[in-house]
């Protein structure tokens, strides 16, 4: 079993993070320095990656300290999109800027920031995380001038955007697409049947390890089967919001890697540190239906909204449990 994390990490709670927050506040007021923001962001990124590595996280992300909008942030780097107001996703503390598509989507620069490259200076195997094309389309609206006819066409346009980006990546250990909208409350299986074709068109012919991660919802048998049919290496599941997904997996005997989101990220307002013995027991019970050697233990979603000291404890717990499972 391997260990990883999901989504942005808390920015405050250390000297680097506090310095970045203060300089960002100055920037918003018109008195800040963009170069100082970049420097503090780089320092914080390196600090976070070291923190993850010291906790035995084998596949860290770069902390995503420059991502203030988990659902539509890549669209800051394209032509054809304007942004509306802030909205809240589901029943969590996660907010996003609503994307308004007013023209054809065209990538104007790399979607990855310099902070990802800074993370690679600390650790050679840092994964890339993007919001998935389906989720981005669900949280976009078609404005005047949009050439797209609906959700399907817009999701396809976003998939083409990501395909262009992925074709430029070399030696990346994993590219993870976060798709919380696939299991959002009220989502019907019929709405997500487009996913296999969408991901096939995006990934066909590309030699890049990929994952799709889902969280903030519950799984029906049909939706789970759709997810497990995707042409990706790992499918991440939320065992916190939906513990019963373990029972559904038991009926399928899936042999691919599963992202086991079993450590609570606190997105439902609870702050607690799990009992490692209970987590080990739950993981062991999955051994008959999940290929644990190819799977990842992780938090179910972003740790961003936890106090930094609790995030550290959560990350340390992931590392500890993974080590125990591998003995």
C-alpha positions in Angstrom: 0.0 0.0 0.0 1.1 3.6 -0.7 0.2 6.9 1.0 -0.9 10.2 -0.5 -3.0 13.3 0.3 -5.8 15.0 -1.6 -6.3 18.7 -2.4 -4.8 21.9 -0.9 -3.0 21.8 2.4 -3.5 24.5 5.1 -1.5 27.7 4.3 -1.3 29.2 7.7 0.2 27.8 10.9 3.9 28.3 10.1 6.2 31.3 9.6 6.2 30.8 5.8 2.4 30.5 5.7 1.7 33.5 7.9 4.1 35.6 5.8 2.4 34.6 2.6 -1.1 35.4 4.1 0.1 38.8 5.2 1.6 39.7 1.9 -1.5 38.4 0.0 -3.6 40.7 2.2 -1.4 43.6 1.3 -1.6 42.7 -2.4 -5.4 42.7 -2.2 -5.3 46.1 -0.6 -3.0 47.4 -3.4 0.2 47.7 -1.4 1.7 44.1 -1.7 4.6 42.9 -3.7 4.0 40.1 -6.3 7.6 38.9 -6.1 7.4 38.6 -2.3 4.2 36.6 -2.7 6.0 34.2 -5.2 8.9 33.9 -2.8 6.8 33.2 0.3 4.7 30.7 -1.8 7.8 28.9 -2.9 9.0 28.7 0.7 5.7 27.4 1.9 5.5 24.8 -0.9 8.9 23.4 0.0 8.0 23.4 3.7 4.8 21.5 3.1 6.4 18.9 0.8 9.1 18.3 3.4 6.4 18.0 6.0 4.6 15.3 4.0 7.8 13.4 3.2 8.9 13.4 6.9 5.5 11.8 7.7 6.1 9.0 5.1 3.8 10.3 2.4 5.1 8.5 -0.6 3.1 10.4 -3.2 2.7 14.0 -2.1 1.1 16.8 -4.0 2.7 20.2 -4.0 0.3 21.5 -1.3 -1.6 23.6 -3.9 -1.0 26.7 -1.8 -1.7 28.9 -4.9 -5.1 27.2 -5.5 -7.9 29.2 -3.9 -10.6 27.5 -5.9 -10.5 23.8 -6.2 -13.2 23.4 -8.9 -12.4 25.8 -11.7 -8.8 27.2 -11.1 -7.3 25.8 -14.3 -9.6 28.2 -16.2 -7.5 31.1 -15.0 -5.0 30.0 -17.7 -7.3 29.9 -20.7 -9.0 32.2 -23.2 -12.8 32.1 -23.4 -13.8 32.2 -19.7 -14.8 35.0 -17.4 -15.6 34.6 -13.7 -18.6 35.4 -11.6 -19.1 35.4 -7.9 -18.1 32.9 -5.2 -20.3 29.9 -4.6 -20.3 27.0 -2.1 -20.1 23.4 -3.1 -22.5 20.9 -1.5 -22.5 21.0 2.3 -18.8 21.8 2.8 -16.6 24.8 3.4 -15.2 24.6 -0.1 -16.0 27.7 -2.3 -15.3 28.3 -6.0 -15.6 31.0 -8.6 -18.3 30.3 -11.0 -16.8 30.1 -14.5 -18.8 31.8 -17.3 -17.8 30.4 -20.7 -18.1 33.2 -23.3 -16.0 31.9 -26.2 -14.1 28.8 -27.4 -11.8 27.4 -24.7 -8.1 27.8 -25.6 -5.1 27.2 -23.4 -2.9 30.3 -23.2 -0.2 28.9 -20.9 0.7 25.8 -18.9 -2.0 25.0 -16.3 0.8 24.1 -13.8 2.4 26.8 -11.8 6.0 27.3 -10.8 5.2 26.0 -7.4 4.8 22.5 -8.8 8.3 22.7 -10.2 9.5 24.1 -6.8 8.1 21.0 -5.1 10.1 18.8 -7.5 13.3 20.3 -6.1 12.4 18.8 -2.7 11.0 15.5 -3.9 11.3 13.8 -7.3 7.8 12.1 -7.2 5.1 14.8 -6.7 1.7 14.1 -8.2 -0.3 16.6 -10.2 -3.9 17.4 -9.3 -6.6 19.0 -11.4 -10.4 19.3 -11.1 -11.8 16.8 -13.5 -13.5 17.9 -16.8 -16.9 16.8 -15.7 -16.8 18.7 -12.4 -15.5 21.8 -14.1 -18.3 21.7 -16.6 -20.9 21.2 -13.8 -19.6 24.3 -12.1 -19.5 26.5 -15.2 -22.3 28.3 -17.0 -22.7 29.1 -20.7 -22.6 32.8 -21.2 -23.5 34.9 -24.2 -21.1 33.9 -27.1 -20.4 30.4 -25.9 -20.1 28.0 -28.8 -21.0 25.0 -26.6 -24.4 23.5 -26.6 -24.5 22.0 -23.1 -22.8 20.0 -20.3 -21.5 17.3 -22.6 -19.9 19.6 -25.1 -18.4 21.8 -22.4 -16.9 18.7 -20.6 -15.4 17.6 -23.9 -13.8 21.0 -24.4 -12.3 20.8 -20.9 -11.1 17.2 -21.6 -9.3 18.6 -24.8 -7.7 21.3 -22.6 -6.3 18.7 -20.2 -5.2 16.4 -23.1 -3.1 19.3 -24.4 -1.6 19.9 -21.0 -0.9 16.2 -20.4 0.9 15.8 -23.7 3.5 18.3 -22.4 4.2 16.4 -19.1 7.2 14.1 -18.8 8.0 11.8 -15.9 5.0 12.7 -13.8 4.3 9.9 -11.3 0.5 10.5 -11.3 -2.0 12.9 -12.7 -5.1 13.0 -10.5 -8.5 14.4 -11.6 -10.8 15.3 -8.8 -14.4 14.6 -9.6 -16.6 15.4 -6.6 -19.6 16.2 -8.8 -19.8 12.6 -9.9 -21.2 11.6 -6.5 -22.7 14.9 -5.5 -26.1 14.7 -3.6 -28.8 14.3 -6.2 -26.6 13.2 -9.0 -28.2 10.4 -11.1 -26.2 7.6 -12.8 -27.6 8.7 -16.1 -25.8 12.0 -15.8 -22.4 10.4 -15.4 -22.6 7.7 -18.1 -20.6 10.1 -20.3 -17.5 9.6 -18.2 -15.9 6.5 -19.8 -16.1 8.1 -23.3 -15.0 11.5 -21.9 -11.9 10.0 -20.2 -11.1 7.7 -23.1 -11.0 10.7 -25.5 -8.9 12.7 -23.0 -6.3 9.9 -22.2 -6.2 7.7 -25.3 -2.6 7.3 -26.5 -1.0 9.2 -23.7 1.6 7.5 -21.5 0.8 9.2 -18.2 -0.4 7.4 -15.0 -3.7 8.8 -14.1 -6.3 8.7 -11.3 -9.9 9.9 -10.8 -10.8 10.8 -7.2 -14.3 11.3 -5.9 -15.5 12.7 -2.6 -18.3 14.6 -0.8 -21.1 12.1 -1.6 -22.4 8.6 -1.7 -22.1 5.8 -4.3 -24.8 3.8 -6.1 -23.8 0.4 -7.5 -24.2 1.8 -11.0 -22.1 4.9 -10.4 -19.4 2.8 -8.8 -19.3 0.5 -11.8 -19.0 3.5 -14.1 -16.1 4.8 -12.1 -14.4 1.4 -12.1 -14.8 1.2 -15.9 -12.7 4.4 -16.5 -9.4 4.0 -18.3 -7.3 5.2 -15.3 -4.9 3.5 -13.0 -6.4 4.5 -9.7 -10.0 5.3 -8.6 -10.3 7.3 -5.4 -13.3 6.7 -3.2 -14.6 8.5 -0.1 -15.0 6.1 2.8 -15.8 8.9 5.2 -19.0 10.3 3.6 -20.0 6.8 2.5 -18.6 3.9 4.6 -21.0 1.6 2.7 -18.8 1.8 -0.4 -16.7 -0.9 1.2 -19.7 -3.3 1.0 -20.2 -2.3 -2.7 -16.6 -3.0 -3.5 -16.9 -6.4 -1.8 -19.4 -7.4 -4.4 -17.1 -6.4 -7.3 -13.6 -7.8 -6.4 -11.8 -4.9 -8.1 -8.1 -5.6 -9.0 -7.0 -2.1 -9.8 -5.6 0.4 -7.4 -8.1 2.1 -5.2 -7.7 5.5 -3.5 -9.0 4.7 0.0 -10.1 8.0 1.4 -10.5 6.8 5.0 -9.0 9.6 7.0 -11.5 12.3 7.7 -10.5 15.7 6.3 -12.9 17.5 8.5 -15.1 18.8 5.6 -18.3 18.0 7.6 -17.2 20.1 10.6 -15.7 17.3 12.7 -12.1 17.6 14.0 -10.9 14.3 15.4 -7.9 12.1 15.0 -8.8 8.5 14.1 -7.7 5.4 16.0 -4.9 3.8 14.0 -5.9 0.3 15.1 -9.4 0.8 13.8 -8.1 2.1 10.4 -5.8 -0.9 10.1 -8.7 -3.3 10.8 -10.9 -1.6 8.2 -8.1 -1.7 5.6 -7.3 -5.3 6.3 -11.0 -6.2 5.7 -10.7 -4.8 2.2 -8.0 -7.2 1.3 -10.3 -9.8 -0.3 -11.8 -7.3 -2.8 -9.1 -4.6 -3.3 -5.5 -4.9 -4.6 -4.0 -3.2 -1.6 -0.5 -3.3 -3.1 -1.6 -1.0 -5.8 -3.8 1.1 -3.6 -3.3 4.4 -1.7 -4.4 5.4 1.7 -5.4 9.1 1.9 -7.6 11.7 3.5 -11.0 11.6 1.9 -10.7 15.2 0.6 -8.7 18.4 1.2 -7.1 19.1 4.6 -7.2 22.8 3.8 -9.8 23.8 6.3 -8.2 22.1 9.3 -5.8 23.9 11.7 -2.3 23.2 10.5 -1.4 21.1 13.6 -4.4 18.8 13.0 -3.4 18.5 9.3 0.1 17.4 10.4 -1.5 14.8 12.7 -3.7 13.5 9.9 -0.8 13.2 7.5 1.3 11.5 10.1 -1.5 9.0 10.7 -1.7 8.2 7.0 2.0 7.5 7.0 1.9 5.4 10.2 -1.0 3.2 9.1 0.5 2.7 5.6 3.8 1.6 7.2 1.9 -0.9 9.4 0.0 -2.3 6.5 3.2 -2.9 4.6 4.9 -4.9 7.4 
